[in-house]
Amino acid sequence: MIPKELTPELPVMHVTAIERKLIVNAGYYDCPVYITTMRGGTIVFTAKLRMESEEQDEKLWILSGVALFMQPE
């Protein structure tokens, strides 16, 4: 990772489905996934990304505008 890089590419991820009753919210950030950087109505789903610790506040990531995009631009 390069410091202050605004759009680093995320490596290939392994995605797993989990039953709703088994979902854990503590320590995870509900990251929006968009098709393009235009955001708006192009949201596809939200991905639960694990934070470094359960004590971290997800508001930091929300205020920073952290999101995943499916198309590089």
Beta strands, then each sheet from edge to edge (+ up, - down):
strand 1: 28-34
strand 2: 43-50
strand 3: 68-69
sheet 1: 2+ 1- 3-
end
